[in-house]
């Protein structure tokens, strides 16, 4: 087992590992026990009862967090012609509109947080699966990142405002950032509420047994705080 430092052990005493906290108290504890010198990220880790091997039990969707993520989101858009012009005007950081850009990304350029594509550019973007796929950057219609040129301004604005994708991983877990430790408690609560509502709505019809088994909140550097799942799913 990994050894924890003195600071971690100090703050860990403030969290009872056997208590399932209500969402607001859990967020208060996460803020209180974050011990990084930088402004840590508050993360939600959810253990589901889904079977990721089953195609009809996949879970993947997006949510726009009302208070954003507290960071600058860099956006690359695959588009050409009018779409490229619309993307630049809407504030895209990079517009990949030719083969030079494809080669650049093939060479390892991934200095962006979200990739959006128009449908006509997906053939080219699709060639970048080995680079973008493992980093979760491949544009996908289900995630709302493949849109017609006229929808690019909306998609770009949402991504910059705090649009977050969540998806089931191979171990049946979901991991999502919901803001910074420096956020006001109410801001984090609203973001968590929006996320839990979106996950509840995205529940696959084929889900069996208990849908959400465990919800844990943590800061980048800080102990995990367990949340009462019933209260988390009932957030408004």
C-alpha positions in Angstrom: 0.0 0.0 0.0 1.1 3.5 -0.8 2.3 5.5 2.2 0.5 8.8 2.8 2.3 12.0 3.9 1.8 13.8 7.2 -0.6 16.4 5.8 -2.9 13.7 4.3 -3.0 11.8 7.6 -3.8 15.0 9.5 -6.8 15.9 7.3 -8.0 12.3 7.1 -8.9 12.4 10.8 -11.7 14.9 10.0 -13.5 12.3 7.7 -15.2 9.3 9.2 -14.7 6.5 6.7 -17.9 4.7 7.9 -20.2 7.7 7.6 -22.3 8.4 4.5 -22.6 12.2 4.5 -25.3 14.3 3.0 -24.1 16.0 -0.2 -23.6 19.5 1.3 -21.7 18.2 4.3 -19.5 16.1 2.1 -18.6 19.1 -0.1 -17.8 21.1 3.0 -15.4 18.3 4.1 -13.8 18.1 0.7 -13.1 21.9 0.8 -11.9 21.7 4.4 -9.6 18.7 3.8 -8.0 19.7 0.5 -4.3 20.3 1.4 -2.7 21.1 -2.0 -0.9 24.4 -2.3 -2.6 24.9 -5.7 -6.4 25.3 -6.2 -7.4 21.6 -6.4 -10.1 20.1 -8.5 -13.2 18.6 -6.8 -14.0 15.2 -8.3 -17.0 12.8 -8.2 -16.3 9.1 -8.3 -19.3 6.9 -8.8 -19.5 3.1 -8.6 -22.4 1.7 -10.6 -24.1 -1.6 -10.8 -23.9 -1.6 -14.6 -22.1 -4.3 -16.6 -19.7 -2.4 -19.0 -19.4 -5.6 -21.1 -23.0 -5.3 -22.2 -23.7 -3.0 -25.1 -27.2 -2.1 -23.7 -25.7 -1.1 -20.3 -23.4 1.6 -21.6 -23.7 5.1 -20.2 -22.3 8.1 -21.9 -23.7 11.6 -21.9 -22.9 15.3 -21.3 -24.0 17.9 -18.8 -23.5 21.7 -18.7 -22.4 22.5 -15.2 -24.1 25.8 -14.2 -20.9 27.2 -12.6 -18.4 25.8 -15.0 -15.1 24.1 -14.0 -13.1 27.1 -13.0 -10.5 26.6 -15.8 -9.9 27.8 -19.3 -11.2 25.2 -21.8 -9.1 25.0 -25.0 -11.2 23.9 -28.0 -10.1 22.5 -31.3 -12.6 22.3 -34.1 -12.4 20.1 -37.2 -14.2 22.2 -39.9 -13.7 23.7 -43.3 -15.2 26.5 -45.3 -18.1 28.3 -43.6 -17.7 25.9 -40.6 -14.1 27.0 -40.1 -15.1 30.6 -40.3 -17.9 30.1 -37.8 -15.6 28.2 -35.4 -13.0 31.0 -35.4 -15.7 33.6 -34.9 -17.2 31.6 -32.0 -13.9 31.5 -30.2 -12.4 28.2 -31.0 -8.7 28.1 -30.0 -7.6 26.0 -33.0 -9.4 25.2 -36.3 -8.2 22.0 -38.0 -9.2 22.7 -41.6 -6.6 21.0 -43.7 -4.2 17.9 -43.9 -1.4 19.9 -42.2 -3.5 19.9 -39.0 -4.2 16.2 -39.3 -0.4 15.5 -39.6 0.3 17.8 -36.6 -2.2 15.9 -34.4 -0.9 12.6 -35.8 2.5 13.8 -34.6 1.2 14.1 -31.0 -0.3 17.7 -30.8 -3.0 17.4 -28.1 -2.8 20.8 -26.4 -6.5 21.2 -26.1 -9.3 20.0 -23.8 -12.3 19.4 -26.2 -12.4 18.5 -29.9 -15.5 19.2 -31.9 -16.1 18.3 -35.5 -18.6 18.9 -38.3 -19.9 15.7 -39.9 -18.1 16.3 -43.2 -14.7 16.3 -41.4 -15.2 13.1 -39.4 -13.5 11.0 -42.1 -10.3 12.9 -41.4 -10.8 13.2 -37.7 -11.5 9.5 -37.5 -8.0 8.8 -38.7 -6.7 10.2 -35.5 -8.3 7.6 -33.2 -5.0 6.3 -31.9 -4.0 9.8 -30.7 -7.4 11.2 -29.6 -9.2 8.1 -28.4 -7.0 7.2 -25.4 -7.2 10.9 -24.3 -11.0 11.0 -24.5 -10.7 13.7 -27.2 -12.3 12.0 -30.2 -15.5 13.9 -31.4 -18.6 11.8 -30.9 -22.3 12.4 -31.8 -23.4 10.9 -28.4 -21.2 13.4 -26.6 -22.6 16.3 -28.6 -19.2 17.0 -30.2 -20.1 16.2 -33.8 -22.4 19.0 -34.9 -23.4 20.7 -38.2 -21.6 24.0 -39.0 -24.6 26.1 -37.9 -24.5 24.6 -34.4 -20.7 25.2 -33.8 -21.2 28.5 -31.9 -23.6 26.8 -29.4 -21.3 23.7 -29.0 -18.2 25.9 -28.5 -19.9 28.2 -26.0 -21.3 25.2 -24.0 -17.8 23.6 -23.9 -16.2 26.8 -22.7 -19.0 27.4 -20.1 -18.5 24.0 -18.4 -19.9 21.3 -20.6 -18.6 18.0 -19.2 -18.8 14.5 -20.7 -19.3 11.6 -18.4 -19.0 7.9 -19.3 -18.8 4.5 -17.9 -15.3 3.0 -17.8 -14.3 -0.6 -18.1 -14.5 -1.1 -14.3 -18.1 0.2 -14.1 -17.1 3.5 -12.6 -17.7 7.1 -13.6 -15.2 9.9 -12.8 -16.2 13.6 -13.3 -14.7 16.9 -12.2 -17.3 19.4 -10.9 -15.2 22.5 -10.1 -12.4 23.9 -7.9 -11.9 23.8 -4.2 -12.0 27.6 -4.2 -15.6 27.6 -5.5 -18.3 28.7 -3.1 -20.1 25.7 -1.4 -23.4 26.6 -3.2 -21.6 26.6 -6.6 -20.2 23.1 -6.0 -23.6 21.9 -4.8 -25.3 23.2 -7.9 -22.8 21.5 -10.1 -23.0 18.2 -8.3 -26.8 18.4 -8.4 -26.7 19.0 -12.2 -24.4 16.0 -12.7 -26.4 13.6 -10.5 -29.6 14.6 -12.3 -28.0 14.0 -15.7 -26.7 10.6 -14.6 -30.1 9.7 -13.3 -31.7 10.6 -16.6 -29.0 8.7 -18.5 -29.7 5.4 -16.7 -29.8 2.6 -19.4 -33.1 0.9 -19.7 -31.4 -2.5 -19.4 -29.8 -1.6 -16.0 -30.4 -4.4 -13.4 -30.2 -4.2 -9.7 -28.8 -1.2 -7.9 -27.9 1.5 -10.4 -25.6 3.7 -8.2 -23.8 1.7 -5.5 -21.4 4.3 -4.2 -20.7 8.0 -4.5 -17.4 9.5 -3.3 -16.2 13.1 -3.4 -12.5 14.1 -3.3 -10.2 16.9 -4.0 -7.0 16.5 -6.1 -5.1 16.1 -2.8 -7.4 15.1 0.0 -9.2 12.0 1.4 -12.3 10.5 -0.2 -15.6 11.5 1.4 -18.5 9.0 1.0 -21.9 10.4 0.1 -25.3 8.9 0.9 -26.3 7.6 -2.6 -30.1 8.1 -2.0 -29.6 11.8 -1.1 -27.2 12.3 -4.0 -29.7 10.9 -6.5 -32.5 13.0 -4.9 -30.6 16.3 -5.3 -32.5 19.2 -6.9 
